[in-house]
């Protein structure tokens, strides 16, 4: 699976997805892209966008996209680290074009 981490997603989470290709918006030089530009750039290149931006679905039209969006509830690694199995399970189950907001 090809995964894109948006700004704010804690980098330590990356090590738990070693079987997948994980890149960050920062690494790709996409840090300054708006949400719409980021979605357009990621479409076709990635399977899932992992973000902490809970307003994304209200700001952007996600219908018709092939890119899945997984929203984490916090940027805090200490809080997320206790829920890595659940995050991994959500990542494995999210379907193309689906928007999934996790609640911990």
Residue, then its C-alpha position, 0 to 999 in steps of 0.5 A: x500500500x502507498x501511504x502519504x502522511x500529511x503534516x501533523x502525522x507523527x513520524x514514529x507511526x511510520x515504523x509500524x507500517x514497514x511493509x508499506x511505502x510511506x512518504x510524507x508531504x514534507x519529504x515530497x516538497x508538498x508542505x505548502x500545498x493547500x488541501x485541494x492541491x495535496x489531494x490532487x497531487x496524491x491522487x493516483x500516486x498514493x492509496x491512502x492519505x493519513x492526516x489529522x485535519x478533521x475539517x478536510x471533508x468539509x473543505x474539499x469534495x471527496x466524492x469520486x476520488x480513488x484516494x482513501x483518507x484516514x483521519x487521526x484524532x490527534x497529533x500526539x504520538x504518546x496518545x496514538x502509540x497506544x492505538x497502533x494496532x487499531x490504526x493499522x487495522x483501519x488502514x488495512x480496511x479503508x477502501x479507495x475513495x473512503x473517508x474514515x475518521x478514527x476516534x480513540 
